[in-house]
Amino acid sequence: MKNFSWGHGVVIALLAFIVFILSMMFLFPNGQKNSEMVTDNYYEEELKYQDVIDAKKKADELPEKPVYSQDPKGIKITFPKDYNNSNTTVKFVLNRTDDQNLDIKKSVQLDASQSFIIPSQVLKMGNYTLRLSWTTDKTDYRMDYDVIWK
């Protein structure tokens, strides 16, 4: 048997590195979850994002903001009591990060208590991003909430 030299060590190290890289390529991608794009029209919506930034800034400046709460009936979004419902359009998008088929997008009217409910029947356990947007007197507002439905 020949003597072990530094050349043999370099070849063994190189082969070990190649095996490591190949195992990273073939073993780890199998464990990843489905990662979908948030929207099909990503680039068109990116150009309109300044409007979203302005709407979020206006919502941050409000003295009282809409709040959400969870109960067995669903997710309840409540606007401040002095909020004028007559000239308001409220929309929400409930994005599921791991499955686009579970997204919910709807336009709603506030009830007498200045709130609305997203029923629990349409929700599945997991993480959602609630994007609440509304327009009052031609002024757009938007707030985003991270929601964990259990």
Beta strands, then each sheet from edge to edge (+ up, - down):
strand 1: 67-71
strand 2: 74-78
strand 3: 88-96
strand 4: 104-108
strand 5: 115-119
strand 6: 126-136
strand 7: 139-149
sheet 1: 1+ 2- 5+
sheet 2: 4+ 3- 6+ 7-
end
